[in-house]
């Protein structure tokens, strides 16, 4: 342990690292139940997604612990799995889930190239902090809408031609196509929301996971949770049902490579960079040249995990901000991450439980994740119109158009145009990195030629 994780150097112990790993796992294990529910909206088998989630999170987190010696865990990322389900939805979707997996796989290859050539760091520098925060906030609202939809509080009506259009309808007692506010599904969603919110307010470790499990149990007498399948279920994982290497690469090019990869690559870029830097900085792991080299290795592991996740049959695997809970508990080395990785692999043997958890139990978790993500709004410079307007458009476009990529494209394009106008009239303007011009042109090109 000492030679592998350098425990003395980081002033920690085996016991402290294992406790930190348990803490991190408890705070992020909700993804085991949430991810299958979200990706099933794209027509994917829940059990196959559960197995891919366990394997992907377990393997990549072990790589982070053993190769980088970082106390950071990885799993299919919230936001990107929601975007995945949106573009590959069985009703009104833009592509099949096999094609969407192909996009994720290729974006991982792109990430590896960007990381090795160090362009990845340059791209992060190019985008203003206010827009990075806006992306986080917008995704939070986007995830919240999915939570409301899964919980029966609202529905999405799809219509239109080549572009997916949606109209949001709120649940009410006189709308039979949605479900009454007094229906068991809706009631259970509200109960779950109250439970998770209360546990979070009381700072209970693993509040989201505990809330999902308690809500599932409460759903039994309400008739929402169905336990009938447990008696016949096998507790030995059946890997033959996995969607291994099921992606369709040829269809990616038919759909339009740049358009398909735009959001998968960009959202992952900012999300991962912020998570890795934030958590590693909190643990004091970025000091000196060695710290920078280890950050580069961490980015490489993260990039590899993107393609590995697609290979196993799940959406983008990324670093989790919940790793901060383990760091707060004293985790400083890869032993923390290795503990989390082993626990994810052991979770393979609870697959039948994942099939029992109803959407009304995971929907509150999505709403709470939205609460956590929207806090980034405080990092936007609202007094600077050259940043505030693009940030607002990024935030509001994502939920209203039900598209993360639309929000990024609109926000980035308006940022360049507004600040160019300010520059022409010699007014105070935000610095425009040369890469932002390229991004704006690509965004305009996408909508002019693909809509």
C-alpha positions as CSV (number, residue, x, y, z in Angstrom):
1,X,0.0,0.0,0.0
2,X,2.8,2.4,0.9
3,X,4.8,1.9,-2.3
4,X,1.7,2.0,-4.5
5,X,-0.2,5.0,-2.9
6,X,2.6,6.8,-1.0
7,X,0.4,7.1,2.1
8,X,3.1,8.6,4.3
9,X,3.9,11.3,1.8
10,X,0.3,12.5,1.9
11,X,0.0,12.1,5.6
12,X,-2.8,9.6,5.5
13,X,-3.6,6.0,6.5
14,X,-5.2,2.9,5.0
15,X,-8.2,3.2,7.3
16,X,-8.8,6.9,6.5
17,X,-8.5,6.3,2.8
18,X,-11.0,3.4,2.9
19,X,-13.5,5.4,4.9
20,X,-13.1,8.3,2.4
21,X,-13.8,5.8,-0.5
22,X,-16.9,4.6,1.2
23,X,-18.1,8.2,1.7
24,X,-17.5,9.0,-2.0
25,X,-19.3,5.8,-3.1
26,X,-22.3,6.6,-0.9
27,X,-22.7,10.1,-2.3
28,X,-22.5,9.0,-6.0
29,X,-24.0,5.5,-6.0
30,X,-27.4,7.0,-7.0
31,X,-26.1,6.9,-10.6
32,X,-26.5,3.1,-10.5
33,X,-30.3,3.6,-10.4
34,X,-30.6,7.0,-12.2
35,X,-28.5,6.1,-15.3
36,X,-30.6,3.1,-16.3
37,X,-33.8,5.0,-15.9
38,X,-32.5,7.9,-18.0
39,X,-31.0,5.9,-20.9
40,X,-34.0,3.6,-21.0
41,X,-35.7,6.7,-22.5
42,X,-33.5,6.1,-25.5
43,X,-34.7,2.6,-25.9
44,X,-31.8,0.9,-24.2
45,X,-32.3,-2.1,-21.9
46,X,-32.2,-1.1,-18.2
47,X,-30.2,-4.2,-17.1
48,X,-27.6,-3.7,-19.8
49,X,-27.1,-0.1,-18.8
50,X,-26.8,-1.0,-15.1
51,X,-24.1,-3.5,-15.9
52,X,-22.3,-1.0,-18.1
53,X,-22.5,1.6,-15.4
54,X,-21.0,-0.7,-12.8
55,X,-18.2,-1.9,-15.0
56,X,-17.4,1.5,-16.5
57,X,-17.4,3.3,-13.2
58,X,-15.5,0.6,-11.5
59,X,-12.7,0.1,-14.2
60,X,-12.1,3.8,-14.9
61,X,-12.1,4.8,-11.2
62,X,-9.6,2.0,-10.5
63,X,-7.4,3.4,-13.3
64,X,-7.6,6.9,-11.7
65,X,-6.5,5.4,-8.4
66,X,-3.8,3.1,-9.6
67,X,-2.3,5.1,-12.4
68,X,-2.7,8.7,-11.3
69,X,-3.0,8.1,-7.5
70,X,-5.9,10.6,-7.3
71,X,-8.8,10.3,-4.9
72,X,-11.3,11.1,-7.6
73,X,-14.1,8.8,-8.8
74,X,-15.7,8.6,-12.2
75,X,-19.0,7.4,-13.6
76,X,-21.5,8.2,-16.3
77,X,-22.0,11.9,-16.0
78,X,-25.3,13.6,-15.3
79,X,-26.3,16.0,-18.0
80,X,-24.5,14.1,-20.7
81,X,-26.6,11.0,-20.1
82,X,-29.7,13.3,-20.3
83,X,-28.5,14.8,-23.6
84,X,-27.8,11.2,-24.8
85,X,-31.3,10.2,-24.1
86,X,-32.7,13.3,-25.7
87,X,-31.0,12.9,-29.1
88,X,-31.6,9.2,-29.1
89,X,-35.2,9.2,-27.7
90,X,-37.4,6.5,-29.3
91,X,-40.1,9.1,-29.8
92,X,-38.9,12.1,-31.9
93,X,-35.2,11.4,-31.4
94,X,-32.6,12.6,-33.9
95,X,-30.6,9.3,-34.0
96,X,-30.6,5.7,-32.7
97,X,-28.9,4.9,-29.4
98,X,-26.4,2.9,-31.3
99,X,-25.4,6.0,-33.3
100,X,-25.4,8.1,-30.1
101,X,-22.9,5.6,-28.6
102,X,-20.8,6.0,-31.7
103,X,-20.7,9.7,-31.1
104,X,-19.6,9.1,-27.5
105,X,-16.9,6.7,-28.6
106,X,-15.5,9.1,-31.2
107,X,-15.7,12.1,-28.8
108,X,-13.5,10.0,-26.4
109,X,-10.9,9.5,-29.2
110,X,-11.0,13.3,-29.9
111,X,-10.5,13.9,-26.1
112,X,-7.5,11.6,-26.0
113,X,-6.0,13.6,-29.0
114,X,-6.8,16.9,-27.4
115,X,-5.3,15.8,-24.1
116,X,-2.0,14.4,-25.5
117,X,-1.5,17.5,-27.7
118,X,-2.5,19.8,-24.7
119,X,-5.1,21.5,-26.8
120,X,-7.6,20.6,-24.2
121,X,-6.2,23.0,-21.7
122,X,-6.1,25.7,-24.3
123,X,-9.8,25.2,-25.1
124,X,-10.7,25.6,-21.5
125,X,-8.8,28.9,-21.3
126,X,-10.6,30.2,-24.3
127,X,-14.1,30.2,-22.8
128,X,-14.9,32.9,-20.2
129,X,-15.7,31.7,-16.7
130,X,-19.1,33.2,-16.9
131,X,-20.0,31.0,-19.8
132,X,-18.6,27.9,-18.1
133,X,-20.8,28.7,-15.1
134,X,-23.8,29.2,-17.4
135,X,-23.3,25.8,-19.0
136,X,-23.5,24.2,-15.6
137,X,-26.6,26.1,-14.6
138,X,-28.3,25.4,-17.9
139,X,-27.6,21.7,-17.6
140,X,-29.0,21.8,-14.0
141,X,-32.3,23.2,-15.3
142,X,-32.3,20.7,-18.2
143,X,-31.9,17.8,-15.7
144,X,-34.6,19.2,-13.5
145,X,-37.1,19.1,-16.4
146,X,-36.2,15.5,-16.9
147,X,-36.9,14.9,-13.2
148,X,-40.3,16.6,-13.5
149,X,-41.1,14.5,-16.6
150,X,-40.0,11.2,-15.1
151,X,-41.9,12.0,-11.9
152,X,-45.2,12.6,-13.7
153,X,-45.3,16.4,-12.9
154,X,-45.2,17.4,-16.5
155,X,-45.0,15.9,-20.0
156,X,-43.2,16.7,-23.3
157,X,-45.2,16.9,-26.5
158,X,-43.1,16.3,-29.7
159,X,-44.0,17.8,-33.0
160,X,-42.5,19.4,-36.1
161,X,-40.3,18.4,-39.1
162,X,-36.6,17.6,-39.0
163,X,-36.0,19.6,-35.8
164,X,-37.4,18.2,-32.6
165,X,-39.9,20.7,-31.0
166,X,-41.4,20.3,-27.6
167,X,-44.2,21.9,-25.6
168,X,-44.2,21.5,-21.8
169,X,-47.5,20.7,-20.1
170,X,-47.8,20.7,-16.3
171,X,-49.6,17.9,-14.5
172,X,-53.1,18.9,-13.3
173,X,-56.2,17.2,-12.1
174,X,-58.0,17.8,-15.4
175,X,-55.3,16.6,-17.8
176,X,-55.9,12.8,-18.2
177,X,-52.9,12.3,-20.6
178,X,-50.4,13.2,-17.9
179,X,-51.8,11.8,-14.6
180,X,-53.5,13.5,-11.7
181,X,-51.5,15.3,-9.0
182,X,-53.1,12.8,-6.6
183,X,-51.9,9.8,-8.6
184,X,-49.5,7.4,-6.7
185,X,-46.6,8.2,-9.1
186,X,-46.8,11.9,-8.6
187,X,-47.4,11.6,-4.8
188,X,-44.3,9.3,-4.5
189,X,-42.3,11.9,-6.4
190,X,-43.2,14.6,-4.0
191,X,-42.5,12.3,-1.0
192,X,-39.1,11.4,-2.5
193,X,-38.3,15.1,-3.0
194,X,-39.1,15.9,0.6
195,X,-37.0,13.0,1.9
196,X,-33.9,13.8,-0.2
197,X,-34.2,17.5,0.5
198,X,-34.5,16.9,4.2
199,X,-31.5,14.5,4.3
200,X,-29.4,17.0,2.3
201,X,-30.4,19.8,4.7
202,X,-29.4,17.6,7.6
203,X,-26.1,16.9,5.8
204,X,-26.6,13.1,6.0
205,X,-23.8,11.4,4.0
206,X,-25.3,9.6,1.0
207,X,-28.5,11.5,1.2
208,X,-29.5,11.0,-2.5
209,X,-28.9,7.3,-2.4
210,X,-30.7,6.8,0.9
211,X,-33.6,8.9,-0.4
212,X,-33.9,6.8,-3.5
213,X,-34.0,3.6,-1.5
214,X,-36.5,4.9,1.1
215,X,-38.7,6.3,-1.7
216,X,-38.6,2.9,-3.4
217,X,-39.7,1.2,-0.2
218,X,-42.6,3.7,0.3
219,X,-43.7,3.0,-3.2
220,X,-44.5,-0.6,-2.3
221,X,-47.7,0.1,-0.4
222,X,-48.6,2.8,-3.0
223,X,-48.5,0.2,-5.7
224,X,-45.7,2.0,-7.6
225,X,-42.8,-0.3,-6.8
226,X,-43.1,-3.7,-8.3
227,X,-41.3,-6.5,-6.5
228,X,-42.8,-9.4,-8.5
229,X,-39.7,-9.8,-10.6
230,X,-37.3,-10.3,-7.7
231,X,-38.3,-13.9,-7.0
232,X,-37.3,-15.0,-10.5
233,X,-34.3,-12.7,-10.8
234,X,-30.8,-14.0,-11.0
235,X,-28.3,-12.2,-8.7
236,X,-25.4,-13.4,-10.9
237,X,-24.7,-10.7,-13.5
238,X,-25.5,-11.8,-17.1
239,X,-22.9,-10.1,-19.3
240,X,-24.4,-11.7,-22.4
241,X,-27.2,-9.0,-22.2
242,X,-24.7,-6.1,-22.3
243,X,-24.5,-3.8,-25.3
244,X,-20.8,-4.4,-25.8
245,X,-19.4,-2.6,-28.8
246,X,-23.0,-2.0,-30.0
247,X,-22.2,1.5,-31.3
248,X,-22.8,2.4,-35.0
249,X,-19.9,4.5,-36.3
250,X,-21.0,4.7,-39.9
251,X,-24.3,6.4,-39.0
252,X,-22.4,9.1,-37.1
253,X,-20.9,10.3,-40.3
254,X,-24.3,10.1,-42.1
255,X,-25.9,12.2,-39.4
256,X,-23.1,14.8,-39.5
257,X,-20.0,14.4,-37.5
258,X,-19.5,17.9,-36.3
259,X,-23.1,18.4,-35.3
260,X,-23.2,15.1,-33.4
261,X,-19.9,15.6,-31.5
262,X,-20.3,19.3,-30.7
263,X,-22.1,18.9,-27.4
264,X,-20.6,15.6,-26.3
265,X,-17.1,17.0,-26.6
266,X,-17.7,20.5,-25.3
267,X,-19.8,19.8,-22.3
268,X,-17.5,17.0,-21.2
269,X,-14.5,19.4,-21.7
270,X,-15.7,22.0,-19.3
271,X,-17.4,19.6,-16.8
272,X,-14.3,17.4,-16.4
273,X,-11.8,20.2,-16.2
274,X,-13.8,22.0,-13.5
275,X,-14.3,18.8,-11.5
276,X,-10.7,17.6,-11.8
277,X,-9.2,21.0,-10.9
278,X,-11.6,21.8,-8.2
279,X,-11.4,18.5,-6.4
280,X,-7.6,18.1,-6.8
281,X,-7.1,21.7,-5.6
282,X,-9.2,21.0,-2.5
283,X,-7.0,18.0,-1.8
284,X,-3.8,20.0,-2.3
285,X,-2.6,17.9,-5.3
286,X,-1.9,20.6,-7.9
287,X,1.3,22.1,-6.4
288,X,4.4,22.2,-8.4
289,X,5.4,20.5,-11.7
290,X,4.5,17.1,-10.4
291,X,1.0,18.3,-9.6
292,X,0.6,19.5,-13.2
293,X,1.9,16.3,-14.7
294,X,-0.5,14.2,-12.6
295,X,-3.4,16.5,-13.7
296,X,-2.4,15.7,-17.3
297,X,-2.5,11.9,-16.5
298,X,-5.8,12.3,-14.8
299,X,-7.2,14.0,-17.9
300,X,-5.9,11.2,-20.1
301,X,-7.6,8.6,-17.9
302,X,-10.8,10.6,-18.0
303,X,-10.6,10.8,-21.8
304,X,-10.0,7.0,-22.1
305,X,-13.0,6.5,-19.9
306,X,-15.3,8.3,-22.4
307,X,-14.6,5.7,-25.2
308,X,-14.5,2.8,-22.7
309,X,-18.0,3.7,-21.5
310,X,-19.3,3.7,-25.1
311,X,-17.6,0.4,-25.7
312,X,-19.4,-1.1,-22.6
313,X,-22.8,0.5,-23.6
314,X,-23.3,3.7,-21.5
315,X,-23.0,7.4,-22.0
316,X,-20.0,9.5,-21.2
317,X,-18.0,8.5,-18.1
318,X,-16.5,11.6,-16.3
319,X,-15.1,12.7,-13.0
320,X,-17.7,13.3,-10.3
321,X,-17.8,16.4,-8.1
322,X,-19.1,14.1,-5.3
323,X,-15.5,13.0,-5.0
324,X,-15.2,16.1,-2.8
325,X,-17.1,14.4,-0.1
326,X,-14.4,11.7,0.2
327,X,-11.6,14.3,0.1
328,X,-13.4,16.2,2.9
329,X,-13.4,12.8,4.8
330,X,-9.6,12.7,4.5
331,X,-9.0,11.0,1.2
332,X,-5.7,12.1,-0.4
333,X,-4.5,9.1,-2.6
334,X,-5.6,6.7,-5.2
335,X,-6.6,4.2,-2.4
336,X,-9.7,6.3,-2.0
337,X,-10.6,6.0,-5.7
338,X,-9.6,2.3,-5.7
339,X,-12.0,1.6,-2.9
340,X,-14.8,3.3,-4.9
341,X,-13.9,1.3,-8.0
342,X,-14.1,-2.0,-6.1
343,X,-17.5,-1.1,-4.6
344,X,-18.8,-0.3,-8.1
345,X,-17.7,-3.7,-9.4
346,X,-19.3,-5.4,-6.4
347,X,-22.5,-3.6,-7.3
348,X,-22.8,-5.9,-10.3
349,X,-24.4,-8.4,-8.0
350,X,-27.4,-6.2,-7.1
351,X,-28.7,-5.8,-10.7
352,X,-32.2,-7.0,-9.8
353,X,-32.6,-4.1,-7.4
354,X,-32.0,-1.6,-10.1
355,X,-34.9,-3.0,-12.0
356,X,-37.2,-2.5,-9.0
357,X,-36.5,1.2,-8.5
358,X,-39.3,3.2,-10.1
359,X,-38.9,6.4,-12.1
360,X,-40.8,8.2,-9.3
361,X,-37.9,7.3,-6.9
362,X,-35.1,8.6,-9.2
363,X,-36.9,11.7,-10.4
364,X,-36.5,13.5,-7.1
365,X,-32.7,12.8,-7.3
366,X,-32.6,14.6,-10.7
367,X,-34.4,17.6,-9.3
368,X,-32.0,17.8,-6.4
369,X,-29.0,17.5,-8.8
370,X,-30.5,20.5,-10.6
371,X,-30.5,22.4,-7.3
372,X,-26.8,21.6,-6.7
373,X,-25.8,22.7,-10.2
374,X,-27.8,25.9,-10.4
375,X,-25.6,27.3,-7.6
376,X,-22.9,28.1,-10.2
377,X,-25.1,31.1,-11.2
378,X,-23.3,33.2,-8.6
379,X,-20.1,32.9,-10.7
380,X,-21.6,34.8,-13.6
381,X,-20.6,38.5,-14.0
382,X,-24.2,39.9,-14.2
383,X,-22.9,43.5,-14.2
384,X,-21.1,43.0,-17.5
385,X,-23.7,42.8,-20.3
386,X,-21.1,41.4,-22.7
387,X,-21.0,38.3,-20.5
388,X,-24.4,38.4,-18.8
389,X,-26.5,38.3,-22.0
390,X,-24.7,35.3,-23.5
391,X,-24.7,33.5,-20.2
392,X,-28.4,34.1,-19.7
393,X,-29.2,32.9,-23.3
394,X,-27.1,29.8,-22.6
395,X,-29.0,29.1,-19.4
396,X,-32.5,29.7,-20.7
397,X,-32.1,28.1,-24.2
398,X,-31.2,24.7,-22.8
399,X,-34.4,23.9,-20.9
400,X,-36.8,25.8,-23.2
401,X,-35.5,24.1,-26.4
402,X,-34.8,20.9,-24.5
403,X,-31.3,20.8,-25.9
404,X,-27.9,21.4,-24.2
405,X,-26.2,21.9,-27.6
406,X,-28.6,24.7,-28.5
407,X,-27.7,26.6,-25.3
408,X,-24.0,26.3,-25.9
409,X,-24.2,27.3,-29.6
410,X,-26.5,30.3,-28.9
411,X,-24.5,31.5,-25.9
412,X,-21.1,31.3,-27.5
413,X,-22.2,32.9,-30.8
414,X,-23.8,35.9,-29.0
415,X,-20.7,36.3,-26.8
416,X,-18.5,36.7,-29.9
417,X,-21.0,39.0,-31.7
418,X,-21.8,41.3,-28.7
419,X,-18.2,41.7,-27.7
420,X,-17.2,42.4,-31.4
421,X,-19.7,45.2,-31.5
422,X,-18.3,46.6,-28.2
423,X,-14.8,46.4,-29.6
424,X,-15.8,48.2,-32.8
425,X,-17.3,51.1,-30.8
426,X,-14.3,51.0,-28.5
427,X,-16.2,50.2,-25.4
428,X,-15.2,47.9,-22.5
429,X,-15.5,44.4,-23.8
430,X,-14.5,40.9,-22.8
431,X,-11.4,39.4,-24.3
432,X,-12.3,37.1,-27.2
433,X,-9.9,34.2,-27.6
434,X,-9.2,33.3,-31.2
435,X,-10.7,29.8,-30.6
436,X,-14.0,31.5,-29.7
437,X,-14.3,32.8,-33.3
438,X,-13.9,29.3,-34.6
439,X,-16.4,27.9,-32.2
440,X,-19.0,30.6,-33.1
441,X,-18.4,30.0,-36.8
442,X,-18.9,26.2,-36.3
443,X,-22.1,26.8,-34.4
444,X,-23.5,29.1,-37.1
445,X,-22.5,26.6,-39.8
446,X,-24.2,23.8,-37.9
447,X,-27.6,25.6,-37.8
448,X,-27.4,27.1,-41.3
449,X,-26.6,23.8,-43.0
450,X,-28.2,21.2,-40.7
451,X,-31.5,22.8,-39.6
